[in-house]
Amino acid sequence: MIEPHAPAPPGSPPPWAGPARLPVQPSTGRFLVLACVFVCAACGLVYELELVALASYLIGDSVTQASVVLSVMVFAMGIGSLGAKRLRWHAAAGFGAIEATLALVGGCSAMALYAVFAWTGDWGGLWASGPRWLLVAFSLTIGLLIGAEVPLLMELIQRIRRQDPGGAVADLFAADYVGALVGGLAFPFLLLPLLGQLTGALITGAVNAVAGGTLVLGLFRRDLTRRARWLLLVANLAVLGVLAAAAVLVDDFEQAARHAVYGHDVRVALQTGTQEVVLTGGTGGRPLDLFLDGRLRVGGRDELRYHEALVHPAMNGPHARVLILGGGDGLAAREVLRHAGVRRVDVVELDAGVVRLARRDPGLSKLNGHAYDDPRVRVTTADAFRWLRTAPTSTYDVVISDLPDPGITASTKLYSQEFYGLARRALAPGGRLVVHAGPFATRPRVFWTVVATLRAAGLHTAPYRVGGRDSGFAAGPDRTADASRAPRDWGFVLTCADTRPRLRLDPHEPHPRTLTQPALTADGAAATAARITGLPASTLVHPRY
């Protein structure tokens, strides 16, 4: 017979780990636990999506960032579940501590990552820099904490009312998966457009802290000692205080971080439904720079060289009807309108906010020569790929592809064989398609992959490059302000479906201000001499960039 005060056998639960002493009916208690599972699952998925979105925005290449974040997080969830076994006899206190920590780490993760990016600017290279490892560290930490939730919640729900393990697991995971669904839908459709990444993460952290703290301190408070209750209460209030303070200061933080990234000449900063748009300069004689999602798309010091090289070689020949894919800033349209005989210019731009800015902003509208005031210019807000699928065939004398660099995941389909096949179908007999193919010298394999893809689509190609790129801010997949990594040239490909196009400027049209015929001929010869052969074409199902 065991003495009344004899220690329990090894491995057995402590005396207080029996049925929970609840302030409510067991059925209500189960409902509250499952509701907490629902909320915590929604918050956990928001943290995951927020890290993926922020990493894709700051670093680029969303496929790689999503793979790294999610794989690290899922791995960490497994480790966290194993680690939580040691806390099962202290399930209520352990769960409360985990939720407070998760709320703080997950809620502040976006601000921390953005701060490191803004004030170090070192996101280049292949996972060699500290900021990228910080992303992995956040993914690992959040995954560990999320993984530890389920075993502890399983212990709590079983203490309310014992049931067969299969039924308990089914109830728990049903609430978990439904919560994940709600969090997954809330992030892109509610949090991101209404609150933004930083505030959205902070609000999610606050909800997480309130849900976890309320469940433990309200429903399972009798499982905690008086000291443990006070410690958990103070910890949750401290977390909520930090998150609230960060939410109050988030606008000032964002402004300071934006100045750290773009300099102190930021004139316009807005989040459209598609991307972040920032304008710097453009007044008082300062050159205007346009950044889309942190990547330089228009550099006032050198945009003329880019747009003249993009447009004028393609305009040598019939050019009554011109199609511009992208180019919402109006600068390609400006160069097209310099040519006599242009009767119609169709601009297909995904982001209506960029077009609106190009119409109304004094600096940008002056730079594009008020191109959108010309009645010949007609704008369609649409995805270029989708628009081409229903575009009239054999219509355009010139198609100009003024799109973001290949290698940015969102634009990969716009450099595919299928896309160029659609563009070829829109060309009139003898029509020309010109493609901006990214920097030539720093990313040669990408450039020649574009050429191989155009040839696979049945187009004859004439590649050329133009030097003199002056900006120290990268425009490609990796966001970096490091001037040593910024490209110093642009690569273009002029194509024709009928015959190999000649790189010539029309002698009867206005002469470009920066591009001459001898320079264009030399640039074409230099590009051809550096050709990389044997590269496969890029397709929708097998992107090569």
N, C-alpha and C positions, 0 to 999 in steps of 0.2 A: 504494500500500500504506500502510495506516494504521500510524503508529508505535505501539509497545506502550503508551506512556503518553499518547497523544494524547487530548484530551477527546472524549467521546461526542457524536455529532451532536445538535443541539437537538431536544428533544422525546422523545428516546429514554430508556428507563428506566436508572437507575443500575445498576452492575454487580451489586449485591446484590439487585436486584429480580427475579432469575430464580427458578427452583424453590426453594422453601423448604427449609432444612436442618432437618428435624424430628427430635425424639427418639423418634418413634414411626413406625409404618408409615403410608404415605399414606392408606390406607383408614381407619385409626383417626383420623388427623388430620382427615379430612373429617367423620367422625362427630362429633368434638369441636367443630368449627366450627359444624356444623348444630345441635348441642345448645346451643351458646352463642346462636345465632340464636333458637332456641326460647325460651330463658330471657329474653333481652333483649326479645323481642316481648311476652312475658307481662308483664314489668315495665313496658314502655312503655304497654300498655293499662291497667294498673292506675293509672298516673299520670294518664292521661286521665280514667278513670272517677272517680278520687278528686277531681280538680278539679271535675268536673261535679257530683258529689254534694255536695261541700263548698260550692260556689257556690250550689246550689239550697237547701241547708240555711241558709246564712248570709244569702243575699239574697232567695230566693224565686223563683217563676216558673221552674220547672225547664226548660221548653221554651226560653226565652230563654237561660238559662245554658248549656244543652247546645249550643245552636246557636253561641253565641259561642265557647265553649271549643274545640269540635271543629273549627269552620271556621278559627279562628286557628291551631290546631295542625296541621291538614292543610296549610294554606298554608305554614306554617313548615317542615314536613317537605320540601316541594318545594324551598324555598330552601336547606335544609340539605343536601339531596342534591347540588344544584349546587355548593355550597361545598366539599363533600367531594372534588370532583375534584382540588382542589389538594393533597390529602393522599394521593392514591393511591400515590405512590412511597414514602410513609412510612406505609403502611397499618397496620402493627402498632402503632407508637408512637401514631399518630393515634387509632386505635380505643381503645387503652388510656386515653388522656387523655380522650376523649369519654365513655367509660363511667364513669370516676371522677367527672367533672363532672355527668353525668346522675344518677348515684346520689345525689350530694350535693343537687342542686337538686330532683330529684323526691322524694327522701326527706324533705326538710325543708319542702316546699311547703305541706303541710297545716298544720304548726305555725306557719309564717310568716303564712299567711292568717288563721288563727284568732286569732293574737296581734294582728294589725292590727285585726281586727274587734272584739276584746274591749277593747282599750285606746284605740281611737279612737271606736268606736260610730258611725262615719259611713259608712253604706252606703245612705243615702237618695238621692233624686234620680235622674236618668237618666244614668248613666255619667259623672257629673261629679266623683265623689270619687276620692281617691287609692287607697283599697283596691280599687276595681273595676278600676282600671288595673293594679294589682299582679296581679290575676287574669289579665289579658290578658298581662302581662309573663311570668308563669310559663308560660302556655300557649304563648307564642311561643318562649321559651327551650327548653322541653322538646321542642317540635316541631322546632326546629332541630337539637337533639342527636339525636333519634330519626331524623330524616331523613338525617343524616350516617352512620348506622350501616350501612345497606344497601350503598352503594357500596364502603365499606372492607371489609366482610365478603365482598363479591363478589370484590374483589381478592385477599383472603387465600385464599379457597377455590380460586381459579384458580391460585394459586401452589403449592398442594399438588399439584394434578393438573389439567393443562389439559384442558378439554372444550369442546364447542361452547357458545356463549353461551346458546342457548335452553335447553339442559339444565341449565346452571349456574343460570340464573335460576329455572327450575322448581323445582329442589331448594331454593334459598334461600327462595323465596316460600312453598313448601309448609311448611317449618319455621317461617317467620315467621307464617303464618296459623294454623297449629295452636297455636303459642305464644300468639297473640292470643286464640284461643278459650279456652285454659286460663286465661289472665289474666282474661278477661271473666267466666268462671264463678267463678273463685276470689274475685274481689272481693266480690260480693254474698252468696255462700254460705259463705265461709270467713273472709276477712280482716275484713270489716265486722262480722259478728256476734260473732266470737271475739276480735278484737283492737281493733276500733274504727278510726276514720279516721286518727288520729294515729299510733298504734303500727303499724297496717297499712302506712302509707306508709313509715315508718322501716324496717320489716323488708324491704319491697320494695326500698328503696334499698340495704340491705346485701346482699341476694341479687344485685342488679345489679352492685355493685362486686366481689363475689367472682367472679361469672361472667366479667366482662370482664377483671379482673386475672389470674385463673387462666389464661385462654386465652392472653393475650399473654405473660405471664411464664413460663408453663409450655411452651406449644407453639411460640411464635415468639420466644423469648428470644434466639436467635442473630441475629435481625434487628436487635437493639437494641445500642447501645453499652453499655459497663459503666455509664457515668454515667446513660444513659437508663433502664436497668433499675433502678438505685437510686432515681432520681427517681420512677418510676412506682410502685415498691414503697412508698416513703414517702408518696406521694400517696394510694394506696389505703388504707394503714394509717391515715392522718389522717382520711380520709372515714369509714372504719369506726369510728374513735374518736369522731368527732362524732356519728354516728348512734347508737352505743351509749350515749353520755352522754345524748343526747336521750331515748332509750328509758327510761333509768333515771329521768330527771327528768320524764317525761311526766305522771305522776299529779299531782305538785306543780304542774306547769305548768297542767294542766287545772283544778285546783282554784283556782289564782290567777286564771286567765282567767274561770272561772265566777263568781268573786266580783266581778271587774271588770264583768261583764255584769249580774249579778243583784243585786249587793250582798253584804254579808257575812252575810246572814241566811238563807243556803241551808241548808235542813234535810234535804231529800231530793233526790238527783240519781241517776237511773238511766236506762239505755238499754233500752227494751223491744224486742220484735221489730219494732215499728212506728215508734217515735219516741223522742226524748229527753224525759224528764219531769223537771221540776224543781219542787220546792215550797219556798217561802220563807215565813217567819213561821208564824202559826197557833198559837203558844204565847206565854204571858206577856202576853196582851193585844195582841200584834202582829197586824195583819191578814194573812190567808193569801192568797198569790198562787200560782197554778198556771200554769206555762209548758209548752207543748207545742212541741217543736222551736224553742224560743227565742221563741215568740209567746205573749203573755198570753192565756190562755183564761178564767181566773177571777181577778178582782181583788177581794180581800176588802173593799175600801172601797166598792165599787159593785156587787158581783155581785147584791145583792138587787134593785136597780133593773132590772138586765137580766133576771133570771129571772122576776120578777113581771110585767114587760111582755111577756115571751115567752109565759108560760103562761096568765095569768088571763083575758085577752080571749078566748082560744080555748075556755076552759072554760065560757063562758056558753051553756048548752044541755045536751043530753044528753052525759054524759061517763063512762059506765060502763066503757068499754074505751078505754084511751089507749095510743098508740104513741109512743115517744120515739126518734128517730133521732139517734144521737150521745148527748151528755149523759152520758157515762160517769162524770163527777164526782158524779152523783146529785143535783145541785142543782135541775134541772128536775123530777125525780121528787119532791123535797121539796115543791115548790109544788103539784104535781098532787095529792099525798096530803093536802093541806090541805082539799080539797073533798070534801064528803059524797057518797056514791053511787058513788065510784070502786071498781070491783070487780077490775079487773086493769090493771096497767101493764107493758107490754112495752118493754124498753130494748134497742135494737140498737146495740152499740158495737164498733168495729173493734179497739180495743186492750184486751185483757184486763188489761194491767198497770195502766191507769188505773182500771178497775173494782176491781181488787184493792187499789189504793191508797185508793180511796174507801171501801172496806169497813174497812180496817185502820188507816189513818193516823189518829191521835187528832184532829189538827186538822181534816182534811178530813171525816172521818166526823161530827164534831161539827157542822161547818158544814152538811152535808147532812141533819142531823137523823136520822142513822142510817137513811136511807131504804131501804138494801138489807137491813135486818133485817125490813122489812115483808113478810109472806108474799104480799101482792098484787103485789109487784114481781118480775118474772122477766127475767133478763138473757140475751141471746144474743150471743155474740162472732161478728160477721160484718160484711162490707161491706154497708152499707145498700142500695146499688143491687142487689147480688146477692140480698140477702134479700127485697127487695120483689118481685123477679121471681117468687118462689114463695110469696109471702105470701097468706094467705086473702083473698078479695075481699069487699067490702062488710061489713067487720068492725068497724072502729074508729070511734068517735064523734069522737075527736080524734087528729090526728097532729101531733106537734111536731118540727120539723126544727131541732135544736140542733147545727149543724155549723160547721166553721171558715169563715172569711170566703170569699166567692167571689173568685176571682182567684188563690188558691193552687192551683197546677196539680193537686195531688192531690185537691182537692175540687171541681174544675170540673164533673165529671160529675154531682155531687150537686146542681148548680144548672142542670141541663139540662132541656129539654122532655120528654125521655124519662123522666127520673127523676120529674118531677112527674106525668107520666101514670101511672106505676106507683103513686105515692102516692095519686092520685085514685081509682084502682081499689080501693085498700084501704079507702077511706072508706065508712062506712055511709050510708044516705040521711040527708041533713041534717047529715052530719059536716063538721068544719072541719079545715083544714090551716093551721098557722102556720109561717112561715119566717123565720129570722134571715137578713137580706139584707145584712149588713155596715154600715159607717158611712154615715149619710145625707148629712151635709154635706160631708165630704171626698171622697167617691167617688159623686157623684150618678148618673153614667151607669151605673155598675155596679148601683146600687140599682134604677134604673128598668129596666135590662135584666132583672133578676130578675122584676120585675113583668110585663114584656112576655112573658117565658118562661112564667110561671104562666098568663097569659091565653091564650097559644098552646096550653097543655095543656087548655084548656076550663074553667078555674077563674075564678070571679068574685073580684075582689080588693078589699081595703080596706087601703091602705098607712098606716103610722104610724111616727113616730119618737119616741124617748125620749132626752132630754138628761140631763146630770149625770154623764157618764162622767168618772171622777176620775183614771184612771191616766195616767202619763207614759210608758208603754211600749206601743209599737204592737202591735196584734193581727193586722194584715192581712198582705198578701204580703211587704212589706218589713220586715225585722227592723231596728229602730232603737230606741235608748233616748232619742232626741231628743224632749223633751216638746213642742216646737213642731210636730212632725209627727204626734203621736198624735191619733187621733180623739177627739171630745168627745161623741159620741152614738151610738146604735144605730138601725138601721133594721129594721123588721119588716113583714111582709105577712100579713094574715089572709085566708084564702080559703075559699070554699065552692063545691061543684059545682052546687048547685041554684039559689042566689040570691045576690045581693050581701050579704056578711055585714055586720052592724052592730057597730061598735066600742063594746061595752058590757061592763060588769062585772056579774056576777050579783049582784043585791042580797041574795039569800038565802044567799050563801056568805060565809066569813070575808073581811073587808076586807083588801086588800093594805096593807102598811105604808108603801109609798112611792108607790103609784099610786092616783090618784083618778079618778072619772068625768069631772069637768070637765077635768082635765089630759089624759086620754086623748082626749077629744073635740077639744080644742085641738091636740093632737099630730097627730091624723088630718087635721084641716083644714089645718094647716101643711104636712104632707107632700103632700097633694093639690094645694095651691096651687103647689107647686114642681115639678109633674110635667113630665117630659121625654118628649115623644111621638115616635113614628116610629122607635123603636129596634127592631131585629130580635131575635127570640128566639135564645137560646143552645141549641145542640144538641150531641150527642156528636161529630159530625164537623165541626162549625163552632162551636167555643166562642167566646163574645163577650166574656169577662171579661179 
